[in-house]
Amino acid sequence: MKRILIASFALCLFSVAVVAQKIKIKTGIEVLKEQNFKVLEGKRVGLITNPTGVDNNMKSTIDILNEAPNVNLTTLFAPEHGVRGDAHAGDQVENIIDPQTGLPVYSLHGKTRVPTPEMLENVDILVYDIQDIGCRSFTYISTMGLAMEAAAQYGIEFVVLDRPNPLGGLKVEGGLVDDKFISFVSQFKIPYVYGLTCGELAQLLNGENMLKQQCKLQVVKMKGWKRKMRYEETGLQWIPSSPHIPQPISSVFYPVSGILGELGYLSIGVGYTIPFQMFAAEWIQADDLANNLNGLQLPGIHFRPLHIKPFYSVGQGQQLQGVQVHIMDYEKAALSDIQFYIMQEIAKLYPDKAVFDNANDKRYRMFDQVSGSNYVRETFAKNNRFDDIRDFWYKEVAPFKQVSKKYYLYK
């Protein structure tokens, strides 16, 4: 009887797991298939994608379009990390011939980040299908926007196969980008966390004149996605959008530590098993930092003392102490604020270790580009207090939300 009960319990758990994995939405590529690729018929198709571009059965969008009898896929375009995901972060991606299809693959993360006339010579319509993570400094949306500009310049149509924003469609955090800090990690004047799907963002860029020239844009909408959905609620499988975004939760934590991580001053978990979810250094006392941070009573957040030994990157092979960030209530948590509170409490506990008194100033430029302005760094550094930059960080959030609502495709 005991074995039967155990077996029944195990079966129940398995059933729950299966139910939890039930796919609740259809991504853009699924809807495009339902439409029998009508928008692509009679046109030479260029595809901007990477391993995240798959249908609900995990089949690559490359193969789907290449095998469709009424689609003429002629060209592939590679963002950062490459079409097949075989390039490391920041590395140049080379022009190659795709071994699976025999199609030319042109790099948009090498000598140029903008499709050239030669690359587009055999293309009438550009299709974009990449899973984004909802944060401005992740470069795929920069690739999308620059490709939209090229499409407009050369009279080519542009189609976005829409996918979920893994942060949902309600969180908006961070200031806009100052003109002199426009870069590939902050290509457009949008908040650091922007609360839009890539299709909605494409419509906003096009409609709000954030591009050099408007393109002929079409978004293939998802079915079933809601703004309140986190990625886990979609039932979709997650494919790493980069080597250090191995799970959906990694995309949630990317804005928690990504700006501070540019300084290389603390370990943020890149090189350990919880990328972007922690902050640690040799000189930190874990309990002291955790106590200080928890004393702030940040909504929806708890800090747990942590002892680690990173496998690579910052702090490799060293015994570090710090905190792991736990999101207890996602709706209440302000993700991007956390790294600034870390910097603030480090300066209180260890005045001689204040971040901007010790970090490599050669990395300040990247910090400023990712945060969108040098105001954040220069103002914070005076007193090491988040309150000094809070109004600046949030002053454009409400206006952006108002503007972006015009481009919502989902409720």
N, C-alpha and C positions, 0 to 999 in steps of 0.2 A: 504493500500500500504506500509506504514511504517513497519508494522509487517512482511509483505512478504519480504521486503528488509533485515530486521534484520535476519529473518530466513534463507534467501539465503546466507547472509554473514556468519552466524554461520555454515551453511553447507559447505561453502567454506573453512572455518578454519578447520573444522573437516576433510575435504578431504585432505587438506595440511598435517594435522597431520598424517593421515593414510599413505599418500605417504612417509612422512618422516620416518615412521616406517617400510617401506618395507625392508625385509631382502635382502641384496645384496651379501652375501657370504654364503658358506657352510663350517662349521667347520669340524674338523677331524672326529667326531662321525657321522656326516651326510654322509661324504664320505665313512666311514666304512660301514654304512648301505647300501649305493648304491652298494658297493662291496660284499654285502651279507656276511660280516664278514669272508671273505675267509682266511685272515691271521691268524684267531683264530681257524679255524676248526681243530678238532681232538686233541686239546690241552687243558690242564687244565689252566684256566685263573685266574690270580690275578689282581685286579683292584685297583689302587691308585687314589682316587678321593675325592671330597667333593661336597657341594651343587652347585658349579659352573659348574660341569660336567653334562650338559644337551644338548639335541639336539635343533634344531631350533623351536620346538614346546614345549619346556620347560620340556620335559620328561627326567628323570634322566638316565644317562648312566648306573647306577647300574641296573635299571629296564629293560632298553633296552637289555643289555647283558644277564641278568637273564632270560628274556622271549624269547630270540632268540633260535629257536629250534636246531640250529647247533653250539651253543656256550655253553661250560661247564664252567660257572663261579663258582669258588670254594671258593675264598677268597677275602676279602676286606682289604685295608690298609688305615689307617687314618693319614693324615698330621696334622699340627697344626690346631686347632679349630674343628677337628673331621670330620668324613665322613658325618655326618648330620649337621655340623656347630654348635654344641651345647656346645663347649668348649671355654672359654675365652682366649684371647691372653696370651701366655706364660704358661697357665695351662697344666699340664700333661693330656694326652689323654689316657684313659684306654682301655684295650682289652675287647671287649664285643661281644655279639651275636646281629647282626643287626635284629631288630624286624620285619622289612618289608620282609626280604628275608630268615631269619634264618641262614645266612652265618656268619662265624667267621669274626670279624673285629680286625685286629692287629694294635696296635698303633705304629706309627713312630715318635711320639712326647711324649714319656714317658720314660721308663727305657732304651730304645734304640731308635736311630734314623735311624738305618740300619736294613733292613730285616734280620732276623736270619735264619739259616737252618731249624729250627722247623717251622717258619712262612711260609717258601717256600716249605715245604715238599709235598704239594699238588698242586704245581704250575709249569707249563711248560713255561708259557709266562706271563710277567708283562705288564699291560697296564696303561698308565698315562694319565689322563684327568682332568686337573685343569686349570682354568682361572688365568693367572699370571697378574702382574701389571707392569712389565718391569723394576723393581728396584732390585738391587743385595741383599739388606737386607731383602727383603720379603722371607720368609723361604720355600716357595713351591719349588723353583728351587733347593734349597739345598736338600730337600727330593728327588727330581727327580734324582739329580746327585748321591747321596749316594745309591739310589735304583739301579741305573745303575751299580754302582760298585759291588753291591751284585749280581746282575743278571750275570755279567761277571764272578764273582768268582764261582758261582754255575751252570754255563752253561745254564742259562735261557735267553730266548729272551726278548727283551724290545721293546715296541711299544709306541710311543707318538702320541696321537690324538691331532693334532695341533689346536691352538686357536690364536686370534689376540693379538698382543702386544698393549694395550690400549694407549700407548704413540706413536704409530706408529713405523716404522722401520728405522727412519732416525736420531733420537736424540741419541747421545752418549756423556756422561759426566762423569767425575770423574776418579780418579786414580785407579790403580789395588791394589790388597791386598798383603801386606807384609806377608812373611811366618809366622811370630810369631803372626799375627792377623787373621789368618784363623780361622773361627768359623762358627756356624750355621747361623749367619746373614751376613757372608761374606765367603762362603764356597769355592769359586773358584776365580781365578785371572782374573776377568773381571771388566770392569768399573762399577761405581755405577749405571748409566743409560746405558744399553748395546745394545739397539736397535735391538733386535732379538726376534722372536717368541720362545716359549718353544721348538718347534721342531728344529728350527735352532740352538738354544743354545745347545740342546742335541747333535746335530751333531758336533758342535764346541768342546764341552767337550770331546767327543769321539775321534774326529779327531786330536785334538791338544794335546793329551796325558795329559789332565788335570784330568783324572781319574786314579786310581791305576791300572786299567786294562780295556782295551777296551771291550765293550759288543757288542753282535749282535743286532744292532739297526735298527728299521724301523720307519719312520715318515709317518703318514697318513696326507698328505697335505690338507690344505683348498683349496677351489675353490673360486676365485673372490677377495681374499684379496690382497691389494696393500700396499707397504711400506709407502706411504704417508698417509694412512688411520688412522684417530683417531677412537676410538671405536664407537662414535656416528654415524660415517659415514657407519658403517657396517649394521645398521638396527637391530642388535641383541639386545635382552633384556639384561640388566645387573643384575646379581645376586651378592650381596655383597660378595667379596672375603675374607673379614674379617669384624668384627663388625664396624670398623671405616673406611671401604672403601665401603660406602653404594651406591655410584654412580660412573660412569666412571670418572667424574671430580675429585673425591677423589684420584684416582690412579695417575692422572696428578700432583696433589699437594703433594702427598706423598714424592717425592724427594725434594720438595721445603723446607720442614721443618723437615723431619724425622730425620736427623742427630742431629740437635740442640735439637729436642724434646726429645732425649735420656737423656738429662741432667735434665729434669724436672724443668728447671729454669724459663721458660716462658710458658704461655698457647699457644699452637699451634692450638687450636680449638677442640682438643679431649676433650670431655666433654661439647662441645657447638654444634651448628648446622652446623658448617662449618669445619670439621676436616681437619687439615693440611693446611688450607688456610689463616691463620692469626698468629699474634704474639702479645701478650699482657701481661701486668703486672700492679700491683697497682701503681707503681711509674713512669710509662711512661705517658707522655703528648702526646695524640694522634696526634694533629696537628703538633707538633714539629717533631715527628718521621716521619710522613708522608712527611712533607716538606723536611726534610733532604734526605730521600730516593728518592723522586721524583726528587730532585736536581741532583742525580747521573745520571739521564736519562738512566736507564737500558733499553736496547732494548726490546720492546714488553711488558713491565711491568708498571703497575700503582699501587700506594699504596693509599688506602683510609683510613682516620681516622676512628677508630672503638671504640665503648664503649660497653662492654658486662658484663654479670654476669654468669659465667660458672655453669652448672648444676652439674657437678662432675669433678673429676681429678684436675689438677693444677688450683688453683684459685677458687675452688668451693665456691659459695655463695658470692664472693667478687666482688666489682665493679672494673673492669679492663679497661685500655685503651691501645690502640695499633693501628695496621694497618691490614687491609685485603688486601691480594695480589690479584690483578686482572690481568689476562693474556690477553692482548689486541691483541697481534700478536704471536701466538703459535710458528710459525717457527723461529722467531727471539729470543724468550725468552730462556735464559739459566736457567733451573729450579733449579738445585742444588746450583748455585751461590747465590741465594737469601738469604738463611739463614746466609751465611757468611757476606753479606752486612748488614743484620739486626744486627749481632753481632758487626760489625764495627761501625755502626752509633749509637748504644746504648753506646758504649765506648766513642764516641765523645760527645754525649749529657749528659751522666751520668757517668763520669769517675769512680766514686765509685761503679758503678754497672756493670763494665766490666765482661763479662760472666765467664771467667776462674778465676777471683778473688773472685767469689761469689758462683758458682755452687758447688754442692756436689761432692767432689773429688772421692767418692766411685762409682760415675757413669762415671768416665773418661774412665774406661776400656771398657764399652759398647760403648761410643762415638768413641773410637779408633777402635773398632772392626767394627762398622757400616761404619765409614769413610775409613777403610782399613789400617790405619797406625796411629802411635802416632805423626808422623811428622806434620800432619795437626794441631793438637791441640797445640803441643809444639811451633811450629813456629808462628802460628797465635797469641798465647798468648803474645808474646814478644811486639808486636806493635798494635795488634788488627786491622790488615789491611788485606783485602783479596788479595791485590796485592802480599803480601809476600808468599802466597801459590798457587797463580793462576797457575804458570808454572808447579808446582808439580801436581796440580789437573788435568791438561790437557795434560801432556807430553806423556801419553800412548794412548790418544784418536785416533790420526791418525794411529799409528801402529795397534791398535786393529781393526779399521775400515777396514784396508787393509786385515788383516787376516780373519776377519769375513765374508768378501764378498765371500770367497770360499764356505761358507755354506748357502748362501742365497737360499731360496726356492721360493722367490717371488720378483717381480720387483717393 
